[in-house]
Amino acid sequence: MLMSYLKFAFIMRAPLLELCRELYELCHGDPKAAKEVLRRIRDHGAVYEASQRDVDRRLAELRERDGQ
């Protein structure tokens, strides 16, 4: 597990540094503001995934109903 985490961290280092740089500029160096931006991104992703699951479920229901 540790090796896969280290491999993941190594591969993600460049995108994470770029994200940190963008957050620093966006939030004018305020780490609390940057944490809030990251929290909003995370929450938005969770809402998006939940709504996508709902859309997929409804589509499956419609397809099943139309197939009968």
HELIX and SHEET records of a PDB file:
HELIX    1   1 LEU A    2  LEU A   26  1                                  25    
HELIX    2   2 PRO A   31  GLY A   67  1                                  37    
END                                                                             
